[in-house]
Amino acid sequence: MSVTKDPAALTGAPHQRSLKGSLGVTAIVFMVVAAAAPLTVVGGAAPLGILLGNGVGFPSLYAISAVVLLLFAVGLAAMTRHVPKPGAFFTFVGYGLGKPAGLASAFLALLTYTAIQVSVHGYVGYILEVTVTGLGGPDIPWYFYSLAVIAIVGFLGYRHIDLSSKVLGILLVGEVGIVLVLVAAVVFSGGAEGLSLAPFEPNNIFSGAPGVGLMFAIAAFIGFEATAIFRDEAKDPKRTIPRATYTAVIGIGVFYTLASWGLVMAWGPDNVLGVAAEDPGAMIIVTTAKYLGVVGEIIINVLLITSMFACVLSFHNVITRYQHSMSNAGVLPNVLGDVHPKHLSPHTSSLVQTVTAAVLIVVFAIMGLDPVLQVFTWFAGVATLAIAILMAVTSLAVIVYFARTRQDTRLWNTVIAPALGFLGLIGSAVVIVAYFPLLVGDVDAAGSPVFGTVSLVLLALIILFPAFGLVQALVLKRTNPAVYADITEAISDSSAATVPAATE
């Protein structure tokens, strides 16, 4: 039985399905780096990495993570040149390892980005509640603030991507700027105990619990790999996407390493752990007050909120485009593939994503979950493990694809770098799983990690989502071979060239 996937054929109305735009390297970098939420990472993850991870040596883990992810980016960039499709993980894994694996990756990617987005929605709701109450305002529950932010994000996501990129660009410049000013103040003052390279000494790198530190470090990079999602809206995709990918991962790595080093130097290697233990959530604010005064403290408070807003807006755009690509592939409802005639955005997909985020926040509120210790921490952990697995599988797909097609014979780009990235990412995933119970509070009487109910339920999500994709692919192959055969081809825009895909 033939299947009509274009709603225009049913209604007679023209439906635009392809995204168009003229985003340059800078605009795309702004969006994906904003997803990484630089100030939120420096103010939230870095102090926790110092406290729960490897202490003084934590900044080194940002540099190590950057190297591993840069190796992954080499293969990703090679694929973007030869597979002219906007589906990222979905597309690349599908072309390399076959349609079932690609569809499994697509659903795992949706889980990844939804989890990290909703985790930050919980955190920003909490921060807004505390800020408003601290200023003498009404004591309104955190989830009302979260829902308000979701509504604003939904409005921007519904409109043209250029509007989101401009908003993200302004917010990103502000949060990166204040951190660089803080680091400069620490450097010019000489720090608390003098400037040194203590964080990069081997004895500090491997001290404490480097596995926990690695979790926080890798989580800080989530979002940079989404450059390929904006392929159809890029000015010159073959050049823009690879350049944006390299710029994003290198920029994020250098910035986080520098910022966390500055945080350690601000208090000194002998004292930084004690300061982090007093109040990790307030460490960046206390540090800013010490080096930049009251004005700096106020500015960084405001920018912490805008940093989280930029993060959820960026991930909203990523998720809506994943849903759009999957719709055009025939594995999600047709309506999600529609493009607004004026704003040229996947507006229906944006609306669905807005509703999804709102429903999840309402569910968490009804369950009585703490917005930081549970909503933020739990789901950020899920996203971190899922993204490591996704990148590892994509690295393997790159190797297999070029070995089969021989479209690119550069050994470093198609074999060596992806293989090294695969090993680094698999190793990271194993470490994250081992320490996952600590992240969610599943420990025994002695404080050792144990896989309790919370850990097992959250880890099960990382199994169930890709399993659903695999099952859907197998069902489509048997019941609707026309849709199955067209999964990887259908997400292409009308101008894309046809490239050989894995048949199984």
N, C-alpha and C positions, 0 to 999 in steps of 0.2 A: 504494500500500500504506500503510495507516495504521500509525502508530508509537505505542506506549504508552510514555510517558516516566516514568510514576509507578510505581516498583517495588512499591508496595502493590497495584497491580492484578495483578501477577504472583504475589505471595506471599500475598496476603490479609492481610498484617500492616500495621498503620497506620504510616506513615512521616511524620514531621513534616518539612516542607520549608522553613518560614518561620522566620526568626530573630526573636526578640522580646527586648525589654529596656526599661530606663528610664534610659538614659544621658543625663545633662545636658550642658550646654555645657562645664563644667569637666572632666568625665570624658573627653569626646571630645578636647578640647584637650590634655589630659595625654598621651593615647595618641599623637596625631599629632606633638606637639612632642617627645615622648620618642623618636620615630622619627628626628627630626632630630639627636638625640644632642648637645645643646648643649655639654657639656663636651668631648666628643670633637672637636667642630668647633673650639672655642676652643683646645684643646690640640694638635690635630693639623693641621687644615686651615688655620687662621689663620696659624701660623708658616710653613707651606709657601706660602701665598698671598703673604705678605710676602717670602719668599725668592725664589720662582720667578715671582711675578707683578709687581705694580707697587710693591713696597716700602712706603714710608710711606703711600702712597695706598690701600692695600688695604682698610681699613675702609669707604671710600666705596663700594666695589663691593657690599658687603652692602646698603647703603641703596638703590643703583641697582637691584639685583636685587629688593629688597622692593617697590619701586614697580612694576616690570614684572609681578611675580607678583600684586600687589594688583589690577592691571588685569585680569589673568586671573581672579582670584577673583570679580570683579564678575559676569562672565558665568557662572561656575560656580555662584554663589549663585542667579542668576536661573533657571538650569536646575533646580536642586534644588527650587525652589518649584513648577515646572510639570511636571516629569517625576518623579513619585513612585516612583523605583526606586533600589535600592542599588548598582547596578553601576558608578557613576562614569564613568571614561573609556569603558568598554565601552558603557554605556547612552547617554551623552550624544552620543558620536560616532555611534552607531547611529541615534539619533533625528534627528540633524542631517544626516548625510552618507550614511545608508543602512546596511543590515545588513553588507555586506562590509567597509566601512570600520570599523564598530563592532567586528566580530570581529577585524580586523587590529589594532586598538587594544588589544583585550583581551589578545592574545598578547604585544604589545609591553609592556603593563603588567606582565604576569607576568614577562617578562624583566627589566624595570626593578627590580622589588621583590626578585626572587630574586637578582639581581646585587648589589644594595646589601646585602642581608642576608648573603649568603655572604662578601662582602668584609669585613664587620665581624666575622663569625665567625672569619675568619683572623686579624684584628688582635687580637681579644680572646684568642684562643689564644696568640698571641705574648706579649701583655702578661702573661698569667697565668704562662706559662713563665718569663719574665724575673723576675717578682715572686717566685715560689716559689723559684727558684734563688738569687736575691739574698738571700732570708731563710734560706738554708742548707738548703733542701729538696732533694729528688731532682730530677735533670735529666731531666724527662719531655718528649718531643717536643710541640710546640705543638698538633698536630692531636688529641691525646688530650684536651687541655683544651677545644678547640673542640667535640669530640663530646660532652663532658660538659655544656657549656653548651647545646648543641642539645637534649639530653635534658631538661634543666630547663625550657627554653622550651617544648618539646613538651608537658610535663606541664601547664604553666599554660595553654597554648593550647587544650588538650583540655577544660579546665573552663570554667565560666561566665565571660563577658567581664568581669563586675564584679570578679572576682579579679585579672585582668590589669590593669584600670584602677587598682585600689588599689595594686598593686605598682608600677606605672609612676608613679603620683602621688607616692609616697614617694620613689622614686629621683630623680624629676625635681626635686622641691623641694630635695633635697640638692645636686645638681650645679649648679642655677641659683644656689642660695644661696651656695655657696663662691666662684663667679665674681663675684657682686655684692659680696661682702665684699672680694675682692681688688681690684676696681675702686675701691671706697670707700677702701681703704687707699692706693692710688695717688693718688687725688684729694686726700685729706687730707694726704698727704706732699708734694704738689706735683709728683710725678713726678721723673724724673731731670734734666730740663732745663726744668722748668716746664710748665704745662698750656697747650695750644694747639689750634687747629683745623687744623694742618698737613695731616692726612690728607685733608681735604676741599678743599684748594687745587687748582685745575685742573692746575697743573704737576706735582703729585704724582699726581693721578688717572690721568693719561695717560703717566706715566713707566714705564720698564721694559717688561714684557710684560703689559699689562692683559688680554689675551685669556686667558692662563693663570690670572690672578687671578679672572677671571669664571667660569672652570670651577669653581674651589674655592668661590666664593661661591654659585653656583646649586646646587651639590651639597649645600650646607648646608641648603637648604630642602626637600629631598626628603622627602616624607611628609605635609606640611601639606594637600595636595590630597586626601588619603585620607579626609577627614571624611565625604564622601558615601557611602563604603563602609559606614559604621555607621548608615545611615538607618533600617533596620528595627529597630535596637536603641536608637534615640534616644527620649527621652521625648516630644518634640513636634517631629517632623522638620522641618516647614516653618519653624520658628523656630530650632530648635537647630542644624541643619546650617549655614545661612548665618552665624549668629553665631559658631559654632565656627570656620568657615573664616576669617572676617575676623580674629577674635581670634588665631588661630594665625599667620597670615602677618604681621600687624602686630607681634605679640609676638616672633616669631622675628627679624624684621628689626631691631627696636629693640634687642633683646638682643645680637645678633651685632655690630651696629655699635658699640654701647657697649663691649662686651667687647674687641673688637679695637682700638678706640681706646685703651682702658685699657692694653692690651698694648704699644702703641706708646709711650704716655706713660710707661710703667714704665721704659723704657730710653732714651727720647728719640729724636726723629726722626733725629739724627745717628748714633746707635749701634744702633738696633733691627735694622737689616739685618745688621750684624756678629754680633749675638747670635743671630739666627735661623740664620745660616750655620754657627755653631759646632755646634749640635745642635738642629735644629728640633723633633725629637720630645720633647726634654726642656725646651724653652723655657718651657712653662707651669709645670712643676715648679720650675725654677730661679727663675722670677719669683715664684712663691708663697713659696718659701723666703726670698727677699729681703725680701718685704713682710709675710708672715704667720708667718715662723719655721718651726721644725721641725714643730710641731703641724700647721700649715697644709699643709706639704709632705706629711705622712703622710695627712691627710684627702683631699687632692686625688688622691693615688695611688690610694686606695681608690675614690673616686668616679669616677675615669677608667674603672675596671673596671665599676662598676655602670652607668655611662652607656652603655657598649657593650652591656651586657646588656639595658638598657631599650630600646635601639635595635633589637636583633634580636627581642625579644619583640613590640614594636609592629609590625614588618614581618611577623612570623609571622602576627599577627592579620589584617593587611591581605591577605596572600596567600591565606590560607585562605578569606576572604570573597570574594575575586575568583573563586577556584575554585568556591565555593558558588554564586555568581551564574551563572557559566558553565555549571555543571551544570544548574541550573534552566532555563537557556536551551536545553538539549539539545545543547551542543557539547562537553561533557566528560562522563565516565561518570556515570550516575545516582547512584551511591553517594556521590559528593562533595557532593551536595545534601542529604544526610540531616542532621538536627539531633538532638542527644542529648536524650532525653526528660527527663533530670534537669538537666543543665548548660546546656541550651538553646544549645549551641555547635555549630558545624559540625565535629563531632569526627572524622569520617572524613577530611575535607579537611585537618584539622590533622595527623592521623597521616601522610597522604601528604606534606604539606609538610615534616614532620620527617624523614622518610626521604629526601626529595629533598635537603635540606640536608646530611644526613649522608653521602650518596653523593658529593655534589660535593666535600666536604672530603676524603673518602678518595681520590678521584681526583686532587685537587690534591697530596695528600701523596705518592701513588705517582709523580706526575710530578716531584716534587721542587721545587715552586714555593715561593718565599720568601713567607711569610704576609703581609708588609707591602709589600715592593717590587713584588710580583707579584699575589698574590691580592687584597689590599686596593686597591692603586693601579689595577690593570687594570680590575677589575670595578666600582669606584666610577666610573671614567671612562665605562664603558659605560652605567651607570645615569644618569649626568648628561646625556649626549647623548640618551638615550632619553626621559628625562622632559621635556626641552626640546621635543622633537618631539611628544610626546603632548599637552603643554599647548597647543602651537601649533595642532595639528589640532583639539583640543577648542574652542579659541577660535573657529576657523572654523566649527565645527559649531554653536556657539551662535548666531552671526550668521545662518547659513542656516536654522536651525530656527525662529527667531522671525520671520524674513522670510517664511517659508512659512505659519506658523500664526497669526501676529499675536496670539498669546496674551498677549504683553507688549509694549506699545508705547513703553516708556520708552527713548528713544534712547540715553542714556548707558549704561544697563545691558545693552542688547542689541546695540548697534552700535559706538558710539565706544570704550568701554572694552575690549571684546573685540578690536576691530581694532587698537588700540594695543598690547594685550597680545600679539596675534599677531605684529605687526611686531617687537616687542622680543624675543620668544622665537625667531622665525626668525633674527633677527640673531645672537642668542646661540648658536644651533645651528651656524650657519656658522663663527663664531669658534672654537667648541669643536672642530669637525672640523679646522680649519686647524692647531690646536695639539695635536691628539690624539696625534700621534707623540711629542711631548715628554713627555707623561704616561706613556707606556709604554716610553720609552727608545729609540725608533727615530730615531736622529740620524746624520748623516754625520760625516766626520772633522772638519769645522769646527763641529760642534754644532748644525747646522740640522736642522729636522724633515724626515724622509723617511718615506713610507708603506711600511714594511717588512712582513714577514710577520705579526708580532704585531698591528700596527695594522690590517692588512687583515682578519685573521681575526676580531678583536673587532668591528670595524665591520660585518663581514658578518652577525654575529648580529642587529644592529639592522635588517638588511634581511630576513633569513630568517624571523624570528619573525612579523612582520606579514604576510609573504608567505604563510606557512602558513595564517594566519587567512583571508586573501583566497581562497586555493584551497579551504579547507574550506567557506567560504560559497558559492562557486560550485558545488562538488560537491553540497552540500545542496540548493541551489536546483534542481538538475537531478534528483537521485536521491531526495530526501526533502523535497518542497515543504511538507509539513505542519510539519516541524521548522523549516525555513527561515522560513516565514511567522510563526512564533511566537517567534523568537529574542528580540526585544526585549520581548515581552509576558510571556514565561514567567518572567522574573526578578523580577516584581512580587510583593509579598506579597498575600495574599488580600484585603486591605482597600484596596489602591491603586486609584485611579481609572484608567480607560483614557484614554490620551492619544494623539493622532495621531502615528504614526511615519513615517519615510521608507519608501517602499515598495521602493526598490531600494538 
